[in-house]
Amino acid sequence: MSRQIKIFDTTLRDGEQTPGVNLNIHEKLEIARQLAKMGVDVIEAGFAIASPGDFEAVKAVAENIKGVTVASLCRAVEKDIDRAWEAVKSAERPRIHTFIATSDIHMKYKLKMSEQEVLDRAVAMVKYAKNYCEDVEFSAEDASRTRVEFLYRIVEEVIKAGATVVNIPDTVGYSTPIEFGKLIKGIRDNVSNIDKVDISVHCHNDLGLAVANSLAAMENGATQLECTINGLGERAGNAAMEEIIMGINTRKDFYGVQHKIETTQIYRASKLVSSLTGVDIQRNKAIVGANAFAHESGIHQHGVLSEKSTYEIMTPESVGLPTNRMVLGKLSGRHAFEDRLKELGYTLSQEEINTAFEKFKSLADKKKVVLDGDIEALVKEKVSEVPEIFELDSFQISSGNKVISTAMVSLKRNGELITEAATGDGPVDAALNAMERAAGFNMELEAYSLKAVTEGKDALGEVTVRVSKDNKNFVGRGVSTDVIEASVKAYLNAINRAISELGEIIISS
């Protein structure tokens, strides 16, 4: 029987550490539900002591997501472990994940501790966590740059203290596949009690080797792989789950291992995470990029038409991409629309379906054909659940190459209509300035992205903005066939999110 590999997803913890990403509780729950639907073994829901918001998010995932282990990361410090347990104790299968750095460079410059002090702390904190929870994971931060004799010693001692999982991270993406595989084999050969625990690895992508290092570790005995959707994470990110899983699946003949992931949910998870984080997927990204199953060369096209396996080593259906295309337009009915939603992998309440259908009919009046990408963009607007403190009533733009761009925006708040006008460097800038005046709320625009959801002159435009306020980042999204309207909706979404989370007092003129 082939070996079973566990998948530990840290999109909600390390993935959220991606610069500019800030997920609210509703968004984290939406991602966690999708991860559970995919069949991940462990969801690392956050770093409970990092902030009250992180604590509440971990707690919400623990209370609401069933059928998976829910973990919280914590330093090897008693107060961190206390907080982590408070957050995860309601989970069906709670896990405390504690860590301390073990490399010379970290011990000397960051911890200012000796090897013995680090060893004593690690053992004591694993024992402390074990008082709360049977399932305790220990991570030796920067393990790939740790003196191997010390690494063997600390791993052996934390297992004696009660750890059920030991994690060997390549924290800064420094290792190479042969080297990292050798490290895991060395641990298996030199740690006497290693057979009592799962060996986990957590690889970063600083040199583009995170997936390769993870698979090399698996070949050499690792039984748990830590990863994120779309490879999100600190700096260059983490090992991408979709690449690990499809690597295992496509090369079953080579790896000969099993996992529990439902691969047809991969594309849905990728699009959801991209939408909620505001981090676009590069077109040539393996497995989930727009070009992953696209063929332009005549030679390639001829080959694929004759036999798909000539240029496709996996099928688009295997990751959740439909090969057929249902054409929906203004004459399409609710039944066809609901069927298409189900085919795309969405499970919505009747109220959410009604809202999406209204948006669909409105869009269908503007477009001859509504494509799958259009429908996905419309549905994505519902998952953030940002309170509509301000609602858009109307906007009017005056712009040209020889006039100063002017915008007038009307917002509704508690039934009151607030109208303001402003000028700007172009129509979008003018509209955003007018919105800030109407809301009485100023923010710094850090990033603005406009992309066509589908092709053609009548394509639905999707605008993503990243703004900052009080040293916190917020992402807003808007979709429309009118790029100015999409920009207005995205910025208003960001304003509502910022006000909701910061609890600002609104002063409108």
DRENDOKE-374698 format. One record per residue (C-alpha): y, z negated, x negated; residue in three letters. Coordinates in steps of 0.02 Angstrom, whole numbers. Layout:
DRENDOKE-374698
+--------+--------+--------+-----+
!      v !      w !      u ! res !
+--------+--------+--------+-----+
!      Y !      Z !      X ! ALA !
...
+--------+--------+--------+-----+
//
This chain:
DRENDOKE-374698
+--------+--------+--------+-----+
!      v !      w !      u ! res !
+--------+--------+--------+-----+
!      0 !      0 !      0 ! MET !
!    173 !     48 !    -68 ! SER !
!    300 !    -83 !   -116 ! ARG !
!    433 !   -135 !     14 ! GLN !
!    614 !   -130 !    -43 ! ILE !
!    745 !   -238 !     43 ! LYS !
!    920 !   -171 !     74 ! ILE !
!   1063 !   -295 !     55 ! PHE !
!   1224 !   -221 !    124 ! ASP !
!   1389 !   -290 !     60 ! THR !
!   1510 !   -169 !    145 ! THR !
!   1593 !   -314 !    237 ! LEU !
!   1616 !   -415 !     78 ! ARG !
!   1625 !   -310 !    -81 ! ASP !
!   1666 !   -153 !     19 ! GLY !
!   1817 !   -238 !     96 ! GLU !
!   1878 !   -277 !    -80 ! GLN !
!   1919 !    -93 !    -96 ! THR !
!   2107 !    -87 !   -132 ! PRO !
!   2203 !    -59 !     30 ! GLY !
!   2059 !   -103 !    148 ! VAL !
!   2083 !   -244 !    274 ! ASN !
!   1962 !   -256 !    420 ! LEU !
!   1986 !   -369 !    570 ! ASN !
!   1847 !   -466 !    657 ! ILE !
!   1818 !   -334 !    791 ! HIS !
!   1800 !   -198 !    659 ! GLU !
!   1682 !   -304 !    554 ! LYS !
!   1574 !   -337 !    706 ! LEU !
!   1570 !   -151 !    747 ! GLU !
!   1511 !   -111 !    570 ! ILE !
!   1387 !   -256 !    572 ! ALA !
!   1310 !   -192 !    735 ! ARG !
!   1287 !    -22 !    656 ! GLN !
!   1209 !    -98 !    500 ! LEU !
!   1086 !   -195 !    609 ! ALA !
!   1048 !    -36 !    706 ! LYS !
!   1010 !     50 !    541 ! MET !
!    886 !    -86 !    495 ! GLY !
!    965 !   -168 !    342 ! VAL !
!    878 !   -327 !    287 ! ASP !
!   1033 !   -427 !    238 ! VAL !
!   1216 !   -414 !    289 ! ILE !
!   1335 !   -501 !    170 ! GLU !
!   1472 !   -533 !    297 ! ALA !
!   1608 !   -597 !    181 ! GLY !
!   1671 !   -732 !     62 ! PHE !
!   1693 !   -875 !    184 ! ALA !
!   1811 !   -982 !     81 ! ILE !
!   1925 !   -836 !     34 ! ALA !
!   2032 !   -853 !    192 ! SER !
!   2025 !   -918 !    371 ! PRO !
!   2005 !   -737 !    428 ! GLY !
!   1856 !   -709 !    314 ! ASP !
!   1775 !   -871 !    375 ! PHE !
!   1796 !   -821 !    558 ! GLU !
!   1727 !   -647 !    525 ! ALA !
!   1571 !   -714 !    437 ! VAL !
!   1547 !   -839 !    578 ! LYS !
!   1566 !   -703 !    710 ! ALA !
!   1436 !   -593 !    625 ! VAL !
!   1317 !   -742 !    608 ! ALA !
!   1335 !   -785 !    792 ! GLU !
!   1325 !   -609 !    863 ! ASN !
!   1213 !   -501 !    753 ! ILE !
!   1027 !   -530 !    776 ! LYS !
!    873 !   -471 !    683 ! GLY !
!    949 !   -478 !    508 ! VAL !
!    985 !   -606 !    373 ! THR !
!   1172 !   -648 !    367 ! VAL !
!   1241 !   -706 !    199 ! ALA !
!   1406 !   -774 !    137 ! SER !
!   1457 !   -765 !    -45 ! LEU !
!   1520 !   -924 !   -130 ! CYS !
!   1560 !   -981 !   -304 ! ARG !
!   1449 !  -1114 !   -382 ! ALA !
!   1565 !  -1248 !   -314 ! VAL !
!   1523 !  -1378 !   -181 ! GLU !
!   1672 !  -1340 !    -68 ! LYS !
!   1630 !  -1154 !    -71 ! ASP !
!   1449 !  -1189 !    -24 ! ILE !
!   1503 !  -1307 !    116 ! ASP !
!   1615 !  -1173 !    188 ! ARG !
!   1483 !  -1038 !    171 ! ALA !
!   1357 !  -1143 !    266 ! TRP !
!   1481 !  -1180 !    406 ! GLU !
!   1505 !   -992 !    425 ! ALA !
!   1322 !   -936 !    423 ! VAL !
!   1230 !  -1083 !    501 ! LYS !
!   1222 !   -999 !    673 ! SER !
!   1131 !   -846 !    607 ! ALA !
!    950 !   -814 !    652 ! GLU !
!    916 !   -803 !    465 ! ARG !
!   1058 !   -882 !    364 ! PRO !
!   1077 !   -860 !    176 ! ARG !
!   1194 !   -943 !     51 ! ILE !
!   1235 !   -828 !    -96 ! HIS !
!   1309 !   -922 !   -242 ! THR !
!   1360 !   -855 !   -412 ! PHE !
!   1427 !   -899 !   -583 ! ILE !
!   1465 !   -787 !   -733 ! ALA !
!   1341 !   -791 !   -878 ! THR !
!   1409 !   -668 !  -1008 ! SER !
!   1493 !   -731 !  -1166 ! ASP !
!   1656 !   -643 !  -1124 ! ILE !
!   1665 !   -721 !   -949 ! HIS !
!   1612 !   -894 !  -1006 ! MET !
!   1739 !   -896 !  -1148 ! LYS !
!   1892 !   -819 !  -1066 ! TYR !
!   1870 !   -849 !   -878 ! LYS !
!   1763 !  -1005 !   -856 ! LEU !
!   1800 !  -1088 !  -1024 ! LYS !
!   1625 !  -1163 !  -1015 ! MET !
!   1476 !  -1171 !  -1133 ! SER !
!   1305 !  -1097 !  -1094 ! GLU !
!   1237 !  -1270 !  -1058 ! GLN !
!   1380 !  -1311 !   -940 ! GLU !
!   1353 !  -1147 !   -846 ! VAL !
!   1166 !  -1179 !   -837 ! LEU !
!   1191 !  -1357 !   -772 ! ASP !
!   1317 !  -1298 !   -642 ! ARG !
!   1204 !  -1157 !   -581 ! ALA !
!   1053 !  -1272 !   -560 ! VAL !
!   1153 !  -1409 !   -476 ! ALA !
!   1235 !  -1289 !   -352 ! MET !
!   1072 !  -1202 !   -306 ! VAL !
!    999 !  -1374 !   -270 ! LYS !
!   1155 !  -1418 !   -169 ! TYR !
!   1144 !  -1258 !    -67 ! ALA !
!    958 !  -1288 !    -40 ! LYS !
!   1002 !  -1447 !     56 ! ASN !
!   1083 !  -1336 !    188 ! TYR !
!    976 !  -1180 !    187 ! CYS !
!    801 !  -1124 !    139 ! GLU !
!    861 !   -951 !     86 ! ASP !
!    973 !   -963 !    -68 ! VAL !
!   1021 !   -816 !   -177 ! GLU !
!   1089 !   -844 !   -353 ! PHE !
!   1189 !   -713 !   -447 ! SER !
!   1218 !   -712 !   -634 ! ALA !
!   1386 !   -624 !   -636 ! GLU !
!   1403 !   -493 !   -775 ! ASP !
!   1216 !   -506 !   -808 ! ALA !
!   1209 !   -336 !   -894 ! SER !
!   1324 !   -403 !  -1032 ! ARG !
!   1238 !   -573 !  -1043 ! THR !
!   1135 !   -627 !  -1194 ! ARG !
!    958 !   -592 !  -1131 ! VAL !
!    881 !   -755 !  -1193 ! GLU !
!   1011 !   -854 !  -1095 ! PHE !
!    986 !   -742 !   -943 ! LEU !
!    798 !   -773 !   -945 ! TYR !
!    828 !   -961 !   -959 ! ARG !
!    955 !   -975 !   -818 ! ILE !
!    850 !   -866 !   -701 ! VAL !
!    696 !   -975 !   -733 ! GLU !
!    793 !  -1136 !   -703 ! GLU !
!    876 !  -1082 !   -540 ! VAL !
!    706 !  -1028 !   -473 ! ILE !
!    641 !  -1203 !   -514 ! LYS !
!    794 !  -1272 !   -421 ! ALA !
!    745 !  -1176 !   -264 ! GLY !
!    825 !  -1003 !   -270 ! ALA !
!    731 !   -875 !   -165 ! THR !
!    824 !   -723 !   -232 ! VAL !
!    896 !   -695 !   -406 ! VAL !
!   1028 !   -559 !   -421 ! ASN !
!   1056 !   -465 !   -584 ! ILE !
!   1225 !   -379 !   -566 ! PRO !
!   1297 !   -240 !   -672 ! ASP !
!   1466 !   -312 !   -624 ! THR !
!   1576 !   -191 !   -720 ! VAL !
!   1465 !    -37 !   -714 ! GLY !
!   1433 !    -48 !   -901 ! TYR !
!   1246 !    -17 !   -908 ! SER !
!   1145 !    144 !   -917 ! THR !
!    987 !    179 !   -815 ! PRO !
!    863 !    161 !   -960 ! ILE !
!    951 !      5 !  -1023 ! GLU !
!    963 !    -76 !   -851 ! PHE !
!    782 !    -37 !   -808 ! GLY !
!    732 !   -117 !   -972 ! LYS !
!    832 !   -273 !   -929 ! LEU !
!    741 !   -294 !   -762 ! ILE !
!    572 !   -266 !   -846 ! LYS !
!    619 !   -395 !   -978 ! GLY !
!    655 !   -523 !   -842 ! ILE !
!    488 !   -487 !   -759 ! ARG !
!    396 !   -505 !   -925 ! ASP !
!    487 !   -658 !   -992 ! ASN !
!    528 !   -770 !   -841 ! VAL !
!    369 !   -866 !   -801 ! SER !
!    407 !   -901 !   -617 ! ASN !
!    488 !   -734 !   -573 ! ILE !
!    347 !   -690 !   -453 ! ASP !
!    410 !   -826 !   -333 ! LYS !
!    573 !   -734 !   -292 ! VAL !
!    648 !   -566 !   -250 ! ASP !
!    736 !   -482 !   -396 ! ILE !
!    899 !   -408 !   -331 ! SER !
!   1022 !   -292 !   -418 ! VAL !
!   1206 !   -261 !   -380 ! HIS !
!   1273 !   -110 !   -476 ! CYS !
!   1453 !    -51 !   -490 ! HIS !
!   1504 !    129 !   -515 ! ASN !
!   1633 !    122 !   -655 ! ASP !
!   1538 !    255 !   -754 ! LEU !
!   1466 !    342 !   -601 ! GLY !
!   1293 !    265 !   -630 ! LEU !
!   1278 !    135 !   -492 ! ALA !
!   1146 !    228 !   -391 ! VAL !
!   1050 !    283 !   -546 ! ALA !
!   1050 !    105 !   -615 ! ASN !
!    992 !     35 !   -447 ! SER !
!    848 !    157 !   -438 ! LEU !
!    801 !    123 !   -620 ! ALA !
!    798 !    -63 !   -580 ! ALA !
!    687 !    -30 !   -429 ! MET !
!    567 !     71 !   -538 ! GLU !
!    554 !    -81 !   -652 ! ASN !
!    519 !   -210 !   -519 ! GLY !
!    679 !   -250 !   -423 ! ALA !
!    637 !   -282 !   -240 ! THR !
!    812 !   -297 !   -165 ! GLN !
!    952 !   -170 !   -189 ! LEU !
!   1132 !   -219 !   -151 ! GLU !
!   1244 !    -77 !    -94 ! CYS !
!   1383 !    -22 !     24 ! THR !
!   1412 !    118 !    148 ! ILE !
!   1502 !    264 !     61 ! ASN !
!   1495 !    166 !   -102 ! GLY !
!   1650 !     63 !    -59 ! LEU !
!   1698 !    -85 !   -169 ! GLY !
!   1801 !   -152 !   -313 ! GLU !
!   1873 !    -22 !   -432 ! ARG !
!   1758 !    132 !   -429 ! ALA !
!   1649 !     48 !   -297 ! GLY !
!   1466 !      1 !   -277 ! ASN !
!   1301 !     92 !   -265 ! ALA !
!   1308 !    198 !   -106 ! ALA !
!   1173 !    149 !     18 ! MET !
!   1154 !    325 !     87 ! GLU !
!   1120 !    395 !    -87 ! GLU !
!    994 !    259 !   -130 ! ILE !
!    900 !    279 !     34 ! ILE !
!    894 !    468 !     35 ! MET !
!    846 !    467 !   -149 ! GLY !
!    697 !    357 !   -107 ! ILE !
!    652 !    463 !     45 ! ASN !
!    672 !    632 !    -36 ! THR !
!    573 !    581 !   -191 ! ARG !
!    434 !    479 !   -108 ! LYS !
!    316 !    567 !   -227 ! ASP !
!    407 !    490 !   -375 ! PHE !
!    464 !    317 !   -316 ! TYR !
!    321 !    275 !   -196 ! GLY !
!    414 !    134 !   -108 ! VAL !
!    459 !     95 !     73 ! GLN !
!    612 !     27 !    163 ! HIS !
!    663 !    -14 !    341 ! LYS !
!    818 !     96 !    355 ! ILE !
!    830 !    214 !    503 ! GLU !
!    902 !    363 !    410 ! THR !
!    963 !    454 !    566 ! THR !
!   1097 !    319 !    581 ! GLN !
!   1170 !    354 !    408 ! ILE !
!   1300 !    484 !    457 ! TYR !
!   1360 !    379 !    604 ! ARG !
!   1380 !    227 !    490 ! ALA !
!   1472 !    328 !    359 ! SER !
!   1597 !    400 !    483 ! LYS !
!   1625 !    230 !    564 ! LEU !
!   1661 !    143 !    399 ! VAL !
!   1775 !    285 !    341 ! SER !
!   1872 !    278 !    504 ! SER !
!   1896 !     89 !    508 ! LEU !
!   1939 !     69 !    325 ! THR !
!   2051 !    223 !    315 ! GLY !
!   1957 !    280 !    158 ! VAL !
!   1916 !    465 !    173 ! ASP !
!   1748 !    534 !    118 ! ILE !
!   1766 !    669 !    -15 ! GLN !
!   1703 !    836 !     48 ! ARG !
!   1572 !    854 !    -88 ! ASN !
!   1508 !    674 !    -72 ! LYS !
!   1318 !    670 !    -79 ! ALA !
!   1227 !    650 !     88 ! ILE !
!   1378 !    621 !    203 ! VAL !
!   1516 !    735 !    135 ! GLY !
!   1575 !    882 !    242 ! ALA !
!   1499 !   1004 !    117 ! ASN !
!   1333 !    911 !     92 ! ALA !
!   1241 !   1034 !    206 ! PHE !
!   1362 !   1181 !    194 ! ALA !
!   1315 !   1348 !    115 ! HIS !
!   1446 !   1479 !     70 ! GLU !
!   1365 !   1585 !    -64 ! SER !
!   1280 !   1740 !      7 ! GLY !
!   1126 !   1706 !    -99 ! ILE !
!   1116 !   1528 !    -34 ! HIS !
!   1143 !   1582 !    145 ! GLN !
!   1006 !   1713 !    133 ! HIS !
!    887 !   1585 !     59 ! GLY !
!    923 !   1452 !    191 ! VAL !
!    904 !   1577 !    333 ! LEU !
!    736 !   1629 !    264 ! SER !
!    675 !   1451 !    225 ! GLU !
!    787 !   1298 !    231 ! LYS !
!    697 !   1210 !     89 ! SER !
!    758 !   1343 !    -34 ! THR !
!    926 !   1254 !    -46 ! TYR !
!    907 !   1098 !     63 ! GLU !
!    801 !    958 !    -11 ! ILE !
!    828 !    855 !    148 ! MET !
!    872 !    904 !    325 ! THR !
!   1040 !    867 !    407 ! PRO !
!    943 !    793 !    554 ! GLU !
!    866 !    662 !    439 ! SER !
!   1036 !    581 !    410 ! VAL !
!   1097 !    601 !    590 ! GLY !
!   1186 !    768 !    585 ! LEU !
!   1144 !    880 !    735 ! PRO !
!   1105 !   1060 !    692 ! THR !
!   1148 !   1125 !    864 ! ASN !
!   1326 !   1129 !    930 ! ARG !
!   1368 !   1092 !   1111 ! MET !
!   1527 !   1180 !   1164 ! VAL !
!   1632 !   1071 !   1279 ! LEU !
!   1792 !   1127 !   1365 ! GLY !
!   1906 !   1089 !   1511 ! LYS !
!   1774 !   1142 !   1638 ! LEU !
!   1642 !   1023 !   1568 ! SER !
!   1593 !    875 !   1677 ! GLY !
!   1568 !    691 !   1645 ! ARG !
!   1378 !    707 !   1633 ! HIS !
!   1386 !    833 !   1491 ! ALA !
!   1516 !    726 !   1404 ! PHE !
!   1410 !    568 !   1417 ! GLU !
!   1256 !    660 !   1354 ! ASP !
!   1355 !    722 !   1203 ! ARG !
!   1413 !    545 !   1165 ! LEU !
!   1233 !    485 !   1164 ! LYS !
!   1180 !    629 !   1051 ! GLU !
!   1319 !    581 !    931 ! LEU !
!   1249 !    403 !    924 ! GLY !
!   1381 !    310 !   1026 ! TYR !
!   1336 !    169 !   1145 ! THR !
!   1490 !    134 !   1251 ! LEU !
!   1528 !     29 !   1404 ! SER !
!   1571 !    119 !   1565 ! GLN !
!   1754 !     73 !   1542 ! GLU !
!   1754 !    145 !   1365 ! GLU !
!   1668 !    304 !   1427 ! ILE !
!   1800 !    322 !   1564 ! ASN !
!   1941 !    302 !   1438 ! THR !
!   1861 !    425 !   1316 ! ALA !
!   1830 !    551 !   1457 ! PHE !
!   2013 !    545 !   1510 ! GLU !
!   2065 !    579 !   1330 ! LYS !
!   1937 !    719 !   1320 ! PHE !
!   2002 !    805 !   1478 ! LYS !
!   2180 !    789 !   1415 ! SER !
!   2130 !    867 !   1249 ! LEU !
!   2028 !   1003 !   1335 ! ALA !
!   2187 !   1061 !   1423 ! ASP !
!   2264 !   1093 !   1251 ! LYS !
!   2110 !   1164 !   1163 ! LYS !
!   1993 !   1302 !   1220 ! LYS !
!   1841 !   1218 !   1140 ! VAL !
!   1820 !   1032 !   1103 ! VAL !
!   1705 !   1009 !    953 ! LEU !
!   1597 !    861 !    901 ! ASP !
!   1727 !    809 !    772 ! GLY !
!   1860 !    803 !    908 ! ASP !
!   1751 !    691 !   1018 ! ILE !
!   1712 !    575 !    872 ! GLU !
!   1898 !    559 !    832 ! ALA !
!   1937 !    514 !   1013 ! LEU !
!   1799 !    384 !   1023 ! VAL !
!   1846 !    303 !    856 ! LYS !
!   2011 !    248 !    932 ! GLU !
!   1921 !    118 !   1038 ! LYS !
!   1832 !     17 !    903 ! VAL !
!   1981 !    -70 !    823 ! SER !
!   2026 !   -167 !    980 ! GLU !
!   2203 !   -199 !    919 ! VAL !
!   2309 !   -284 !   1054 ! PRO !
!   2439 !   -162 !   1121 ! GLU !
!   2592 !   -272 !   1097 ! ILE !
!   2696 !   -113 !   1103 ! PHE !
!   2646 !     43 !   1198 ! GLU !
!   2715 !    217 !   1167 ! LEU !
!   2812 !    283 !   1316 ! ASP !
!   2893 !    440 !   1243 ! SER !
!   2972 !    516 !   1090 ! PHE !
!   3089 !    660 !   1055 ! GLN !
!   3121 !    746 !    889 ! ILE !
!   3263 !    855 !    828 ! SER !
!   3229 !    937 !    661 ! SER !
!   3260 !   1093 !    559 ! GLY !
!   3292 !   1155 !    383 ! ASN !
!   3483 !   1143 !    404 ! LYS !
!   3500 !    987 !    512 ! VAL !
!   3467 !    803 !    485 ! ILE !
!   3303 !    755 !    568 ! SER !
!   3331 !    637 !    714 ! THR !
!   3205 !    547 !    824 ! ALA !
!   3219 !    448 !    985 ! MET !
!   3071 !    336 !   1026 ! VAL !
!   3039 !    232 !   1182 ! SER !
!   2916 !     88 !   1174 ! LEU !
!   2857 !    -28 !   1313 ! LYS !
!   2833 !   -214 !   1289 ! ARG !
!   2791 !   -330 !   1433 ! ASN !
!   2854 !   -199 !   1556 ! GLY !
!   3022 !   -181 !   1466 ! GLU !
!   3071 !    -11 !   1398 ! LEU !
!   3150 !    -14 !   1225 ! ILE !
!   3230 !    147 !   1161 ! THR !
!   3298 !    175 !    987 ! GLU !
!   3353 !    324 !    883 ! ALA !
!   3353 !    350 !    695 ! ALA !
!   3371 !    483 !    564 ! THR !
!   3254 !    516 !    420 ! GLY !
!   3196 !    632 !    284 ! ASP !
!   3099 !    745 !    401 ! GLY !
!   3035 !    721 !    579 ! PRO !
!   2895 !    599 !    536 ! VAL !
!   3008 !    485 !    434 ! ASP !
!   3138 !    487 !    574 ! ALA !
!   3007 !    443 !    705 ! ALA !
!   2938 !    298 !    602 ! LEU !
!   3114 !    231 !    572 ! ASN !
!   3151 !    239 !    758 ! ALA !
!   2990 !    146 !    797 ! MET !
!   3031 !      8 !    675 ! GLU !
!   3201 !    -13 !    757 ! ARG !
!   3125 !    -19 !    931 ! ALA !
!   2994 !   -146 !    878 ! ALA !
!   3115 !   -248 !    772 ! GLY !
!   2982 !   -247 !    638 ! PHE !
!   2993 !   -168 !    464 ! ASN !
!   2846 !   -123 !    351 ! MET !
!   2818 !    -33 !    187 ! GLU !
!   2725 !    132 !    205 ! LEU !
!   2600 !    133 !     61 ! GLU !
!   2500 !    289 !    105 ! ALA !
!   2504 !    428 !    234 ! TYR !
!   2360 !    549 !    263 ! SER !
!   2351 !    695 !    384 ! LEU !
!   2194 !    798 !    406 ! LYS !
!   2126 !    920 !    533 ! ALA !
!   1975 !    848 !    623 ! VAL !
!   1909 !   1022 !    660 ! THR !
!   1957 !   1202 !    618 ! GLU !
!   2080 !   1321 !    699 ! GLY !
!   2264 !   1321 !    749 ! LYS !
!   2227 !   1204 !    895 ! ASP !
!   2135 !   1077 !    786 ! ALA !
!   2152 !    894 !    825 ! LEU !
!   2256 !    812 !    689 ! GLY !
!   2206 !    639 !    625 ! GLU !
!   2338 !    533 !    539 ! VAL !
!   2294 !    376 !    441 ! THR !
!   2431 !    263 !    374 ! VAL !
!   2417 !    113 !    260 ! ARG !
!   2562 !     -8 !    269 ! VAL !
!   2603 !   -175 !    191 ! SER !
!   2690 !   -328 !    259 ! LYS !
!   2699 !   -500 !    176 ! ASP !
!   2579 !   -442 !     39 ! ASN !
!   2445 !   -392 !    166 ! LYS !
!   2384 !   -215 !    199 ! ASN !
!   2354 !   -140 !    371 ! PHE !
!   2279 !     27 !    420 ! VAL !
!   2334 !    125 !    574 ! GLY !
!   2257 !    282 !    650 ! ARG !
!   2315 !    411 !    776 ! GLY !
!   2246 !    576 !    839 ! VAL !
!   2329 !    718 !    932 ! SER !
!   2347 !    906 !    929 ! THR !
!   2531 !    869 !    889 ! ASP !
!   2542 !    801 !    711 ! VAL !
!   2706 !    710 !    749 ! ILE !
!   2625 !    621 !    897 ! GLU !
!   2474 !    579 !    789 ! ALA !
!   2593 !    505 !    659 ! SER !
!   2686 !    404 !    790 ! VAL !
!   2523 !    337 !    863 ! LYS !
!   2456 !    291 !    691 ! ALA !
!   2612 !    196 !    641 ! TYR !
!   2620 !    107 !    809 ! LEU !
!   2437 !     58 !    788 ! ASN !
!   2481 !    -16 !    617 ! ALA !
!   2632 !   -109 !    690 ! ILE !
!   2526 !   -186 !    828 ! ASN !
!   2391 !   -234 !    703 ! ARG !
!   2516 !   -316 !    584 ! ALA !
!   2604 !   -412 !    722 ! ILE !
!   2438 !   -468 !    796 ! SER !
!   2371 !   -533 !    630 ! GLU !
!   2532 !   -604 !    559 ! LEU !
!   2593 !   -679 !    722 ! GLY !
!   2770 !   -617 !    694 ! GLU !
!   2909 !   -660 !    816 ! ILE !
!   2978 !   -499 !    887 ! ILE !
!   3165 !   -478 !    905 ! ILE !
!   3208 !   -318 !    995 ! SER !
!   3383 !   -253 !   1017 ! SER !
+--------+--------+--------+-----+
//
